[in-house]
Amino acid sequence: MMALEGIKVLDMTRLLPGPVCSLLLADYGADVLKVEDTQQGDHMRWIKPFAKRESIYYLAINRNKKSIKLNLKSSEGKEIFKKLVQKYDVVIESFRPGVMDRLGVGYSELRKINPGLVYCALSGYGQSGPLVNKVGHDLNYLALGGLLGLNGLRGGSPTPPGVQIADLGAGAMMCAFGILTALLAREKTGKGQFIDVAMFDGVIFWLAMQISKYALDGENPACGMQTFTGKYPSYNVYETKDGKYISLGNVEFKFWERFCRIIQREDLIEEHLPEGQKQEEVLKILQDIFKSKTRGEWETMLEDVETCFEPVNEIGEVFSHPQVQHRQMIVDQIHPTEGQIKQVGFPVKLSETPGALRMPPPGYGEHSEAILRELGYSPEAVTRLKQDGVI
Protein backbone atom coordinates (compact mmCIF):
# COMPACT_ATOMS: atom_id res chain seq x y z
CA MET A 1 0.00 0.00 0.00
CA MET A 2 1.13 3.55 -0.75
CA ALA A 3 0.58 6.50 1.57
CA LEU A 4 -1.89 8.35 -0.68
CA GLU A 5 -3.49 5.32 -2.30
CA GLY A 6 -7.20 5.96 -2.85
CA ILE A 7 -6.85 9.75 -3.10
CA LYS A 8 -8.01 10.95 -6.53
CA VAL A 9 -6.75 14.27 -7.90
CA LEU A 10 -7.89 16.33 -10.89
CA ASP A 11 -4.92 18.44 -11.96
CA MET A 12 -5.86 21.33 -14.24
CA THR A 13 -2.54 23.14 -13.95
CA ARG A 14 0.20 23.70 -16.51
CA LEU A 15 3.92 24.40 -16.75
CA LEU A 16 5.83 24.02 -13.45
CA PRO A 17 4.33 24.73 -9.99
CA GLY A 18 1.02 22.88 -10.25
CA PRO A 19 2.41 19.81 -12.04
CA VAL A 20 5.21 19.53 -9.46
CA CYS A 21 2.60 19.62 -6.70
CA SER A 22 0.63 16.81 -8.34
CA LEU A 23 3.90 14.95 -9.00
CA LEU A 24 4.58 14.85 -5.26
CA LEU A 25 1.08 13.50 -4.63
CA ALA A 26 1.28 10.98 -7.49
CA ASP A 27 4.70 9.66 -6.46
CA TYR A 28 3.27 8.63 -3.12
CA GLY A 29 0.19 6.91 -4.48
CA ALA A 30 -2.44 9.48 -5.42
CA ASP A 31 -4.41 8.79 -8.61
CA VAL A 32 -3.71 11.99 -10.58
CA LEU A 33 -5.60 12.84 -13.76
CA LYS A 34 -4.30 15.76 -15.84
CA VAL A 35 -7.27 17.63 -17.29
CA GLU A 36 -5.90 19.33 -20.41
CA ASP A 37 -7.61 21.63 -22.90
CA THR A 38 -8.17 20.44 -26.45
CA GLN A 39 -6.01 23.12 -28.07
CA GLN A 40 -2.49 22.36 -26.82
CA GLY A 41 -2.78 20.96 -23.30
CA ASP A 42 -0.01 21.48 -20.78
CA HIS A 43 2.29 24.12 -22.30
CA MET A 44 5.29 22.27 -20.88
CA ARG A 45 4.74 19.58 -23.51
CA TRP A 46 6.00 21.90 -26.25
CA ILE A 47 9.07 23.45 -24.63
CA LYS A 48 12.45 22.40 -26.07
CA PRO A 49 14.55 20.29 -25.82
CA PHE A 50 12.76 17.07 -26.80
CA ALA A 51 13.89 13.56 -25.89
CA LYS A 52 12.40 12.09 -29.07
CA ARG A 53 8.83 13.25 -29.40
CA GLU A 54 8.24 14.58 -25.87
CA SER A 55 9.70 17.61 -24.09
CA ILE A 56 12.29 16.49 -21.57
CA TYR A 57 10.93 19.11 -19.17
CA TYR A 58 7.42 17.69 -19.44
CA LEU A 59 8.73 14.17 -18.86
CA ALA A 60 10.64 15.35 -15.79
CA ILE A 61 7.57 16.33 -13.75
CA ASN A 62 4.60 14.32 -15.02
CA ARG A 63 5.23 10.66 -14.24
CA ASN A 64 2.62 8.58 -12.40
CA LYS A 65 -0.25 10.56 -13.94
CA LYS A 66 -3.01 10.06 -16.51
CA SER A 67 -4.25 12.59 -19.07
CA ILE A 68 -7.66 13.49 -20.50
CA LYS A 69 -8.45 16.16 -23.08
CA LEU A 70 -11.50 18.19 -22.15
CA ASN A 71 -13.05 21.35 -23.55
CA LEU A 72 -14.52 23.11 -20.53
CA LYS A 73 -16.02 25.82 -22.73
CA SER A 74 -18.53 23.29 -24.07
CA SER A 75 -21.61 22.25 -22.13
CA GLU A 76 -20.75 18.56 -22.53
CA GLY A 77 -17.20 19.21 -21.35
CA LYS A 78 -18.56 20.83 -18.20
CA GLU A 79 -20.89 17.88 -17.70
CA ILE A 80 -18.01 15.39 -17.96
CA PHE A 81 -15.91 17.46 -15.57
CA LYS A 82 -18.68 17.57 -12.99
CA LYS A 83 -19.08 13.80 -13.23
CA LEU A 84 -15.38 13.46 -12.53
CA VAL A 85 -15.59 15.83 -9.55
CA GLN A 86 -18.23 13.59 -7.98
CA LYS A 87 -15.66 10.78 -7.88
CA TYR A 88 -12.52 12.75 -7.03
CA ASP A 89 -11.14 14.15 -3.79
CA VAL A 90 -9.03 17.07 -4.99
CA VAL A 91 -9.06 19.70 -7.74
CA ILE A 92 -5.93 21.76 -8.42
CA GLU A 93 -6.12 24.71 -10.81
CA SER A 94 -3.84 27.61 -11.66
CA PHE A 95 -6.02 29.85 -13.82
CA ARG A 96 -6.36 33.54 -13.12
CA PRO A 97 -8.75 34.19 -10.25
CA GLY A 98 -12.35 34.04 -11.43
CA VAL A 99 -11.77 31.97 -14.59
CA MET A 100 -13.21 28.75 -13.16
CA ASP A 101 -16.26 30.62 -11.87
CA ARG A 102 -16.87 32.13 -15.30
CA LEU A 103 -16.68 28.65 -16.81
CA GLY A 104 -19.33 27.52 -14.34
CA VAL A 105 -17.05 25.05 -12.56
CA GLY A 106 -15.66 27.12 -9.69
CA TYR A 107 -15.53 25.95 -6.08
CA SER A 108 -18.94 27.39 -5.17
CA GLU A 109 -20.51 25.23 -7.87
CA LEU A 110 -18.41 22.09 -7.39
CA ARG A 111 -18.91 21.92 -3.62
CA LYS A 112 -22.62 21.47 -4.25
CA ILE A 113 -22.02 18.18 -6.03
CA ASN A 114 -19.13 17.09 -3.76
CA PRO A 115 -19.15 18.67 -0.28
CA GLY A 116 -15.96 16.80 0.60
CA LEU A 117 -14.00 18.30 -2.29
CA VAL A 118 -10.61 19.83 -1.51
CA TYR A 119 -10.17 22.62 -4.07
CA CYS A 120 -6.72 24.21 -4.40
CA ALA A 121 -6.42 27.45 -6.39
CA LEU A 122 -2.81 28.35 -7.17
CA SER A 123 -2.03 31.84 -8.46
CA GLY A 124 0.65 34.50 -8.42
CA TYR A 125 -0.91 36.94 -5.97
CA GLY A 126 -3.86 35.05 -4.52
CA GLN A 127 -7.62 35.26 -4.87
CA SER A 128 -7.93 38.71 -3.30
CA GLY A 129 -6.09 41.99 -2.90
CA PRO A 130 -5.03 44.87 -5.19
CA LEU A 131 -2.84 42.59 -7.34
CA VAL A 132 -5.42 39.84 -7.79
CA ASN A 133 -5.52 40.22 -11.59
CA LYS A 134 -1.86 41.09 -12.18
CA VAL A 135 0.14 38.76 -14.42
CA GLY A 136 3.56 37.48 -13.40
CA HIS A 137 6.05 34.67 -13.25
CA ASP A 138 8.59 33.29 -10.81
CA LEU A 139 11.10 36.14 -11.18
CA ASN A 140 8.41 38.77 -10.62
CA TYR A 141 7.16 37.20 -7.39
CA LEU A 142 10.73 36.94 -6.10
CA ALA A 143 11.38 40.57 -7.02
CA LEU A 144 8.25 42.08 -5.48
CA GLY A 145 8.52 39.87 -2.42
CA GLY A 146 12.05 41.04 -1.62
CA LEU A 147 13.85 37.75 -2.11
CA LEU A 148 15.46 38.59 -5.45
CA GLY A 149 17.08 41.70 -3.97
CA LEU A 150 18.94 39.47 -1.51
CA ASN A 151 20.21 37.03 -4.13
CA GLY A 152 23.66 37.90 -5.42
CA LEU A 153 27.24 38.65 -4.43
CA ARG A 154 28.21 41.47 -2.12
CA GLY A 155 28.51 44.70 -4.03
CA GLY A 156 26.77 43.16 -7.04
CA SER A 157 23.34 43.35 -8.57
CA PRO A 158 20.44 40.97 -7.84
CA THR A 159 20.83 37.70 -9.73
CA PRO A 160 18.06 35.37 -10.96
CA PRO A 161 18.38 32.11 -8.99
CA GLY A 162 19.31 28.86 -10.72
CA VAL A 163 15.89 27.30 -10.08
CA GLN A 164 12.35 28.69 -9.89
CA ILE A 165 12.11 29.30 -6.15
CA ALA A 166 8.65 30.89 -6.17
CA ASP A 167 7.21 28.24 -8.49
CA LEU A 168 8.64 25.29 -6.59
CA GLY A 169 9.13 26.34 -2.97
CA ALA A 170 6.36 28.93 -2.70
CA GLY A 171 3.94 27.29 -5.13
CA ALA A 172 4.24 23.53 -5.54
CA MET A 173 5.33 22.75 -2.00
CA MET A 174 2.76 25.05 -0.40
CA CYS A 175 -0.01 23.53 -2.52
CA ALA A 176 1.00 19.99 -1.57
CA PHE A 177 1.10 20.97 2.10
CA GLY A 178 -2.27 22.71 1.87
CA ILE A 179 -3.91 19.77 0.12
CA LEU A 180 -2.59 17.20 2.58
CA THR A 181 -3.62 19.41 5.51
CA ALA A 182 -7.13 19.83 4.10
CA LEU A 183 -7.45 16.09 3.48
CA LEU A 184 -6.43 15.43 7.08
CA ALA A 185 -8.99 17.97 8.28
CA ARG A 186 -11.63 16.25 6.15
CA GLU A 187 -10.94 13.00 7.99
CA LYS A 188 -11.98 14.80 11.18
CA THR A 189 -14.85 16.96 9.90
CA GLY A 190 -16.08 15.24 6.74
CA LYS A 191 -15.94 18.59 4.94
CA GLY A 192 -13.78 19.74 2.06
CA GLN A 193 -12.51 23.29 1.72
CA PHE A 194 -11.05 25.95 -0.56
CA ILE A 195 -7.28 26.46 -0.54
CA ASP A 196 -5.92 29.81 -1.73
CA VAL A 197 -2.19 29.55 -2.48
CA ALA A 198 -0.35 32.63 -3.73
CA MET A 199 3.26 32.21 -4.81
CA PHE A 200 3.84 35.78 -3.63
CA ASP A 201 2.68 34.80 -0.12
CA GLY A 202 5.03 31.82 -0.20
CA VAL A 203 7.97 34.08 -1.05
CA ILE A 204 7.16 36.28 1.94
CA PHE A 205 7.03 33.17 4.17
CA TRP A 206 10.52 32.19 3.01
CA LEU A 207 11.74 35.55 4.34
CA ALA A 208 10.65 34.85 7.92
CA MET A 209 14.07 35.60 9.47
CA GLN A 210 14.75 38.67 7.35
CA ILE A 211 11.34 40.18 8.05
CA SER A 212 11.66 39.58 11.80
CA LYS A 213 15.09 41.22 11.80
CA TYR A 214 13.82 44.23 9.86
CA ALA A 215 10.94 44.62 12.31
CA LEU A 216 13.56 44.76 15.07
CA ASP A 217 16.17 47.14 13.65
CA GLY A 218 14.56 48.75 10.58
CA GLU A 219 17.63 47.98 8.43
CA ASN A 220 17.23 46.74 4.86
CA PRO A 221 19.66 43.85 4.34
CA ALA A 222 22.07 44.41 1.45
CA CYS A 223 22.63 41.92 -1.37
CA GLY A 224 25.29 39.41 -0.35
CA MET A 225 25.68 40.95 3.09
CA GLN A 226 23.55 38.81 5.36
CA THR A 227 24.85 36.18 7.76
CA PHE A 228 24.06 33.38 5.32
CA THR A 229 24.52 35.18 1.99
CA GLY A 230 28.20 36.12 2.06
CA LYS A 231 28.69 38.65 4.84
CA TYR A 232 31.12 36.52 6.84
CA PRO A 233 34.28 34.81 5.58
CA SER A 234 33.37 31.64 7.49
CA TYR A 235 30.16 31.20 5.44
CA ASN A 236 30.97 32.00 1.84
CA VAL A 237 31.91 30.80 -1.64
CA TYR A 238 35.48 30.92 -2.92
CA GLU A 239 37.16 30.49 -6.28
CA THR A 240 39.96 27.95 -6.54
CA LYS A 241 43.18 27.88 -8.57
CA ASP A 242 41.55 26.06 -11.50
CA GLY A 243 38.63 28.49 -11.82
CA LYS A 244 36.16 26.30 -9.95
CA TYR A 245 34.45 27.05 -6.65
CA ILE A 246 34.02 25.68 -3.15
CA SER A 247 31.58 26.45 -0.34
CA LEU A 248 32.53 27.06 3.27
CA GLY A 249 29.66 26.89 5.75
CA ASN A 250 31.21 27.08 9.21
CA VAL A 251 28.38 28.60 11.21
CA GLU A 252 29.54 26.88 14.41
CA PHE A 253 32.81 28.07 15.92
CA LYS A 254 34.16 24.53 16.42
CA PHE A 255 34.03 23.81 12.69
CA TRP A 256 35.70 27.15 11.90
CA GLU A 257 38.44 26.44 14.39
CA ARG A 258 39.23 23.07 12.79
CA PHE A 259 39.33 24.69 9.37
CA CYS A 260 41.76 27.37 10.54
CA ARG A 261 44.06 24.76 12.07
CA ILE A 262 44.13 22.55 8.98
CA ILE A 263 45.13 25.51 6.77
CA GLN A 264 47.68 26.51 9.45
CA ARG A 265 46.13 29.90 10.13
CA GLU A 266 45.47 29.72 13.86
CA ASP A 267 45.62 33.51 13.87
CA LEU A 268 42.21 33.54 12.18
CA ILE A 269 40.47 31.38 14.78
CA GLU A 270 39.14 34.37 16.69
CA GLU A 271 37.89 35.94 13.46
CA HIS A 272 34.91 33.64 13.13
CA LEU A 273 32.39 36.48 12.67
CA PRO A 274 34.46 39.64 12.11
CA GLU A 275 32.87 43.02 11.52
CA GLY A 276 33.91 46.18 9.72
CA GLN A 277 37.34 46.42 8.14
CA LYS A 278 38.46 43.16 9.73
CA GLN A 279 35.69 41.37 7.84
CA GLU A 280 37.09 42.57 4.50
CA GLU A 281 40.64 41.67 5.53
CA VAL A 282 39.81 38.08 6.49
CA LEU A 283 37.69 37.64 3.37
CA LYS A 284 40.65 38.72 1.19
CA ILE A 285 43.00 36.37 3.07
CA LEU A 286 40.73 33.40 2.43
CA GLN A 287 40.21 34.35 -1.20
CA ASP A 288 43.97 34.25 -1.72
CA ILE A 289 44.36 31.01 0.24
CA PHE A 290 41.70 29.17 -1.74
CA LYS A 291 43.20 30.35 -5.04
CA SER A 292 46.47 28.65 -4.07
CA LYS A 293 45.08 25.16 -4.71
CA THR A 294 42.75 23.49 -7.20
CA ARG A 295 39.30 22.39 -6.16
CA GLY A 296 40.43 18.76 -6.25
CA GLU A 297 43.38 19.52 -3.99
CA TRP A 298 41.08 21.22 -1.49
CA GLU A 299 38.72 18.24 -1.56
CA THR A 300 41.59 15.86 -0.82
CA MET A 301 42.90 18.09 1.95
CA LEU A 302 39.55 18.61 3.71
CA GLU A 303 37.58 15.41 3.01
CA ASP A 304 38.42 13.83 6.38
CA VAL A 305 38.25 17.05 8.41
CA GLU A 306 35.06 17.75 10.39
CA THR A 307 34.52 21.17 8.89
CA CYS A 308 31.63 22.38 6.71
CA PHE A 309 33.15 22.35 3.24
CA GLU A 310 31.85 21.11 -0.12
CA PRO A 311 32.73 21.68 -3.78
CA VAL A 312 30.33 23.66 -5.94
CA ASN A 313 29.29 20.85 -8.28
CA GLU A 314 28.02 21.14 -11.80
CA ILE A 315 24.90 19.12 -12.64
CA GLY A 316 27.02 16.56 -14.49
CA GLU A 317 29.01 15.93 -11.31
CA VAL A 318 25.81 15.50 -9.32
CA PHE A 319 24.83 12.58 -11.58
CA SER A 320 27.81 10.48 -10.52
CA HIS A 321 28.08 11.58 -6.89
CA PRO A 322 28.11 8.56 -4.54
CA GLN A 323 25.64 10.18 -2.10
CA VAL A 324 23.18 10.85 -4.91
CA GLN A 325 23.50 7.26 -6.09
CA HIS A 326 23.19 5.82 -2.61
CA ARG A 327 20.05 7.85 -1.90
CA GLN A 328 18.63 6.86 -5.30
CA MET A 329 17.96 10.48 -6.19
CA ILE A 330 18.35 9.83 -9.90
CA VAL A 331 16.23 6.98 -11.23
CA ASP A 332 15.58 5.38 -14.61
CA GLN A 333 12.15 4.97 -16.13
CA ILE A 334 11.12 3.30 -19.39
CA HIS A 335 8.83 5.39 -21.59
CA PRO A 336 6.88 3.78 -24.47
CA THR A 337 8.11 6.28 -27.07
CA GLU A 338 11.13 7.94 -25.45
CA GLY A 339 12.91 4.81 -24.21
CA GLN A 340 14.92 5.03 -20.99
CA ILE A 341 14.71 8.43 -19.33
CA LYS A 342 16.46 9.66 -16.19
CA GLN A 343 14.50 11.53 -13.55
CA VAL A 344 14.88 12.74 -10.00
CA GLY A 345 14.08 10.21 -7.31
CA PHE A 346 11.85 10.50 -4.26
CA PRO A 347 12.99 13.15 -1.74
CA VAL A 348 10.97 11.84 1.22
CA LYS A 349 11.94 8.34 2.32
CA LEU A 350 8.97 6.62 3.98
CA SER A 351 9.81 3.32 5.66
CA GLU A 352 6.42 1.66 5.17
CA THR A 353 4.83 3.45 2.19
CA PRO A 354 7.66 4.74 -0.03
CA GLY A 355 7.26 6.58 -3.31
CA ALA A 356 7.36 4.51 -6.49
CA LEU A 357 7.59 4.72 -10.27
CA ARG A 358 4.18 3.44 -11.33
CA MET A 359 3.49 4.99 -14.74
CA PRO A 360 5.45 6.94 -17.34
CA PRO A 361 4.35 10.53 -18.08
CA PRO A 362 1.09 10.34 -20.08
CA GLY A 363 0.67 11.24 -23.71
CA TYR A 364 -1.59 14.19 -24.49
CA GLY A 365 -5.11 12.93 -23.75
CA GLU A 366 -3.84 9.34 -23.57
CA HIS A 367 -6.47 8.20 -21.08
CA SER A 368 -9.47 10.16 -22.41
CA GLU A 369 -11.36 7.13 -23.71
CA ALA A 370 -10.62 4.95 -20.69
CA ILE A 371 -11.76 7.63 -18.26
CA LEU A 372 -14.99 8.23 -20.19
CA ARG A 373 -15.71 4.51 -20.25
CA GLU A 374 -15.33 4.49 -16.47
CA LEU A 375 -17.92 7.28 -16.36
CA GLY A 376 -20.32 5.13 -18.38
CA TYR A 377 -19.97 6.63 -21.86
CA SER A 378 -20.46 4.18 -24.75
CA PRO A 379 -17.87 3.81 -27.56
CA GLU A 380 -20.28 5.61 -29.89
CA ALA A 381 -20.65 8.50 -27.45
CA VAL A 382 -16.88 8.77 -27.07
CA THR A 383 -16.46 8.91 -30.85
CA ARG A 384 -19.04 11.68 -31.10
CA LEU A 385 -17.38 13.67 -28.29
CA LYS A 386 -14.12 13.49 -30.20
CA GLN A 387 -15.74 14.64 -33.42
CA ASP A 388 -17.40 17.53 -31.60
CA GLY A 389 -14.10 18.67 -30.05
CA VAL A 390 -15.26 18.02 -26.49
CA ILE A 391 -12.34 15.66 -25.80
C-alpha positions in Angstrom: 0.0 0.0 0.0 1.1 3.5 -0.8 0.6 6.5 1.6 -1.9 8.4 -0.7 -3.5 5.3 -2.3 -7.2 6.0 -2.9 -6.8 9.7 -3.1 -8.0 11.0 -6.5 -6.8 14.3 -7.9 -7.9 16.3 -10.9 -4.9 18.4 -12.0 -5.9 21.3 -14.2 -2.5 23.1 -13.9 0.2 23.7 -16.5 3.9 24.4 -16.8 5.8 24.0 -13.5 4.3 24.7 -10.0 1.0 22.9 -10.3 2.4 19.8 -12.0 5.2 19.5 -9.5 2.6 19.6 -6.7 0.6 16.8 -8.3 3.9 14.9 -9.0 4.6 14.9 -5.3 1.1 13.5 -4.6 1.3 11.0 -7.5 4.7 9.7 -6.5 3.3 8.6 -3.1 0.2 6.9 -4.5 -2.4 9.5 -5.4 -4.4 8.8 -8.6 -3.7 12.0 -10.6 -5.6 12.8 -13.8 -4.3 15.8 -15.8 -7.3 17.6 -17.3 -5.9 19.3 -20.4 -7.6 21.6 -22.9 -8.2 20.4 -26.4 -6.0 23.1 -28.1 -2.5 22.4 -26.8 -2.8 21.0 -23.3 0.0 21.5 -20.8 2.3 24.1 -22.3 5.3 22.3 -20.9 4.7 19.6 -23.5 6.0 21.9 -26.2 9.1 23.5 -24.6 12.5 22.4 -26.1 14.6 20.3 -25.8 12.8 17.1 -26.8 13.9 13.6 -25.9 12.4 12.1 -29.1 8.8 13.2 -29.4 8.2 14.6 -25.9 9.7 17.6 -24.1 12.3 16.5 -21.6 10.9 19.1 -19.2 7.4 17.7 -19.4 8.7 14.2 -18.9 10.6 15.4 -15.8 7.6 16.3 -13.8 4.6 14.3 -15.0 5.2 10.7 -14.2 2.6 8.6 -12.4 -0.3 10.6 -13.9 -3.0 10.1 -16.5 -4.3 12.6 -19.1 -7.7 13.5 -20.5 -8.4 16.2 -23.1 -11.5 18.2 -22.1 -13.1 21.4 -23.6 -14.5 23.1 -20.5 -16.0 25.8 -22.7 -18.5 23.3 -24.1 -21.6 22.2 -22.1 -20.8 18.6 -22.5 -17.2 19.2 -21.3 -18.6 20.8 -18.2 -20.9 17.9 -17.7 -18.0 15.4 -18.0 -15.9 17.5 -15.6 -18.7 17.6 -13.0 -19.1 13.8 -13.2 -15.4 13.5 -12.5 -15.6 15.8 -9.6 -18.2 13.6 -8.0 -15.7 10.8 -7.9 -12.5 12.8 -7.0 -11.1 14.2 -3.8 -9.0 17.1 -5.0 -9.1 19.7 -7.7 -5.9 21.8 -8.4 -6.1 24.7 -10.8 -3.8 27.6 -11.7 -6.0 29.8 -13.8 -6.4 33.5 -13.1 -8.8 34.2 -10.2 -12.4 34.0 -11.4 -11.8 32.0 -14.6 -13.2 28.7 -13.2 -16.3 30.6 -11.9 -16.9 32.1 -15.3 -16.7 28.7 -16.8 -19.3 27.5 -14.3 -17.0 25.1 -12.6 -15.7 27.1 -9.7 -15.5 25.9 -6.1 -18.9 27.4 -5.2 -20.5 25.2 -7.9 -18.4 22.1 -7.4 -18.9 21.9 -3.6 -22.6 21.5 -4.2 -22.0 18.2 -6.0 -19.1 17.1 -3.8 -19.1 18.7 -0.3 -16.0 16.8 0.6 -14.0 18.3 -2.3 -10.6 19.8 -1.5 -10.2 22.6 -4.1 -6.7 24.2 -4.4 -6.4 27.4 -6.4 -2.8 28.4 -7.2 -2.0 31.8 -8.5 0.6 34.5 -8.4 -0.9 36.9 -6.0 -3.9 35.0 -4.5 -7.6 35.3 -4.9 -7.9 38.7 -3.3 -6.1 42.0 -2.9 -5.0 44.9 -5.2 -2.8 42.6 -7.3 -5.4 39.8 -7.8 -5.5 40.2 -11.6 -1.9 41.1 -12.2 0.1 38.8 -14.4 3.6 37.5 -13.4 6.0 34.7 -13.2 8.6 33.3 -10.8 11.1 36.1 -11.2 8.4 38.8 -10.6 7.2 37.2 -7.4 10.7 36.9 -6.1 11.4 40.6 -7.0 8.2 42.1 -5.5 8.5 39.9 -2.4 12.1 41.0 -1.6 13.9 37.7 -2.1 15.5 38.6 -5.5 17.1 41.7 -4.0 18.9 39.5 -1.5 20.2 37.0 -4.1 23.7 37.9 -5.4 27.2 38.6 -4.4 28.2 41.5 -2.1 28.5 44.7 -4.0 26.8 43.2 -7.0 23.3 43.3 -8.6 20.4 41.0 -7.8 20.8 37.7 -9.7 18.1 35.4 -11.0 18.4 32.1 -9.0 19.3 28.9 -10.7 15.9 27.3 -10.1 12.4 28.7 -9.9 12.1 29.3 -6.1 8.7 30.9 -6.2 7.2 28.2 -8.5 8.6 25.3 -6.6 9.1 26.3 -3.0 6.4 28.9 -2.7 3.9 27.3 -5.1 4.2 23.5 -5.5 5.3 22.8 -2.0 2.8 25.0 -0.4 0.0 23.5 -2.5 1.0 20.0 -1.6 1.1 21.0 2.1 -2.3 22.7 1.9 -3.9 19.8 0.1 -2.6 17.2 2.6 -3.6 19.4 5.5 -7.1 19.8 4.1 -7.4 16.1 3.5 -6.4 15.4 7.1 -9.0 18.0 8.3 -11.6 16.2 6.2 -10.9 13.0 8.0 -12.0 14.8 11.2 -14.8 17.0 9.9 -16.1 15.2 6.7 -15.9 18.6 4.9 -13.8 19.7 2.1 -12.5 23.3 1.7 -11.1 25.9 -0.6 -7.3 26.5 -0.5 -5.9 29.8 -1.7 -2.2 29.5 -2.5 -0.4 32.6 -3.7 3.3 32.2 -4.8 3.8 35.8 -3.6 2.7 34.8 -0.1 5.0 31.8 -0.2 8.0 34.1 -1.1 7.2 36.3 1.9 7.0 33.2 4.2 10.5 32.2 3.0 11.7 35.6 4.3 10.7 34.9 7.9 14.1 35.6 9.5 14.8 38.7 7.4 11.3 40.2 8.1 11.7 39.6 11.8 15.1 41.2 11.8 13.8 44.2 9.9 10.9 44.6 12.3 13.6 44.8 15.1 16.2 47.1 13.6 14.6 48.8 10.6 17.6 48.0 8.4 17.2 46.7 4.9 19.7 43.8 4.3 22.1 44.4 1.5 22.6 41.9 -1.4 25.3 39.4 -0.4 25.7 41.0 3.1 23.6 38.8 5.4 24.8 36.2 7.8 24.1 33.4 5.3 24.5 35.2 2.0 28.2 36.1 2.1 28.7 38.6 4.8 31.1 36.5 6.8 34.3 34.8 5.6 33.4 31.6 7.5 30.2 31.2 5.4 31.0 32.0 1.8 31.9 30.8 -1.6 35.5 30.9 -2.9 37.2 30.5 -6.3 40.0 27.9 -6.5 43.2 27.9 -8.6 41.5 26.1 -11.5 38.6 28.5 -11.8 36.2 26.3 -9.9 34.5 27.1 -6.7 34.0 25.7 -3.2 31.6 26.5 -0.3 32.5 27.1 3.3 29.7 26.9 5.8 31.2 27.1 9.2 28.4 28.6 11.2 29.5 26.9 14.4 32.8 28.1 15.9 34.2 24.5 16.4 34.0 23.8 12.7 35.7 27.2 11.9 38.4 26.4 14.4 39.2 23.1 12.8 39.3 24.7 9.4 41.8 27.4 10.5 44.1 24.8 12.1 44.1 22.5 9.0 45.1 25.5 6.8 47.7 26.5 9.4 46.1 29.9 10.1 45.5 29.7 13.9 45.6 33.5 13.9 42.2 33.5 12.2 40.5 31.4 14.8 39.1 34.4 16.7 37.9 35.9 13.5 34.9 33.6 13.1 32.4 36.5 12.7 34.5 39.6 12.1 32.9 43.0 11.5 33.9 46.2 9.7 37.3 46.4 8.1 38.5 43.2 9.7 35.7 41.4 7.8 37.1 42.6 4.5 40.6 41.7 5.5 39.8 38.1 6.5 37.7 37.6 3.4 40.7 38.7 1.2 43.0 36.4 3.1 40.7 33.4 2.4 40.2 34.4 -1.2 44.0 34.3 -1.7 44.4 31.0 0.2 41.7 29.2 -1.7 43.2 30.3 -5.0 46.5 28.7 -4.1 45.1 25.2 -4.7 42.7 23.5 -7.2 39.3 22.4 -6.2 40.4 18.8 -6.2 43.4 19.5 -4.0 41.1 21.2 -1.5 38.7 18.2 -1.6 41.6 15.9 -0.8 42.9 18.1 2.0 39.5 18.6 3.7 37.6 15.4 3.0 38.4 13.8 6.4 38.2 17.0 8.4 35.1 17.8 10.4 34.5 21.2 8.9 31.6 22.4 6.7 33.2 22.3 3.2 31.9 21.1 -0.1 32.7 21.7 -3.8 30.3 23.7 -5.9 29.3 20.8 -8.3 28.0 21.1 -11.8 24.9 19.1 -12.6 27.0 16.6 -14.5 29.0 15.9 -11.3 25.8 15.5 -9.3 24.8 12.6 -11.6 27.8 10.5 -10.5 28.1 11.6 -6.9 28.1 8.6 -4.5 25.6 10.2 -2.1 23.2 10.9 -4.9 23.5 7.3 -6.1 23.2 5.8 -2.6 20.1 7.9 -1.9 18.6 6.9 -5.3 18.0 10.5 -6.2 18.4 9.8 -9.9 16.2 7.0 -11.2 15.6 5.4 -14.6 12.2 5.0 -16.1 11.1 3.3 -19.4 8.8 5.4 -21.6 6.9 3.8 -24.5 8.1 6.3 -27.1 11.1 7.9 -25.5 12.9 4.8 -24.2 14.9 5.0 -21.0 14.7 8.4 -19.3 16.5 9.7 -16.2 14.5 11.5 -13.6 14.9 12.7 -10.0 14.1 10.2 -7.3 11.9 10.5 -4.3 13.0 13.1 -1.7 11.0 11.8 1.2 11.9 8.3 2.3 9.0 6.6 4.0 9.8 3.3 5.7 6.4 1.7 5.2 4.8 3.4 2.2 7.7 4.7 0.0 7.3 6.6 -3.3 7.4 4.5 -6.5 7.6 4.7 -10.3 4.2 3.4 -11.3 3.5 5.0 -14.7 5.5 6.9 -17.3 4.3 10.5 -18.1 1.1 10.3 -20.1 0.7 11.2 -23.7 -1.6 14.2 -24.5 -5.1 12.9 -23.7 -3.8 9.3 -23.6 -6.5 8.2 -21.1 -9.5 10.2 -22.4 -11.4 7.1 -23.7 -10.6 4.9 -20.7 -11.8 7.6 -18.3 -15.0 8.2 -20.2 -15.7 4.5 -20.2 -15.3 4.5 -16.5 -17.9 7.3 -16.4 -20.3 5.1 -18.4 -20.0 6.6 -21.9 -20.5 4.2 -24.8 -17.9 3.8 -27.6 -20.3 5.6 -29.9 -20.6 8.5 -27.4 -16.9 8.8 -27.1 -16.5 8.9 -30.8 -19.0 11.7 -31.1 -17.4 13.7 -28.3 -14.1 13.5 -30.2 -15.7 14.6 -33.4 -17.4 17.5 -31.6 -14.1 18.7 -30.1 -15.3 18.0 -26.5 -12.3 15.7 -25.8 
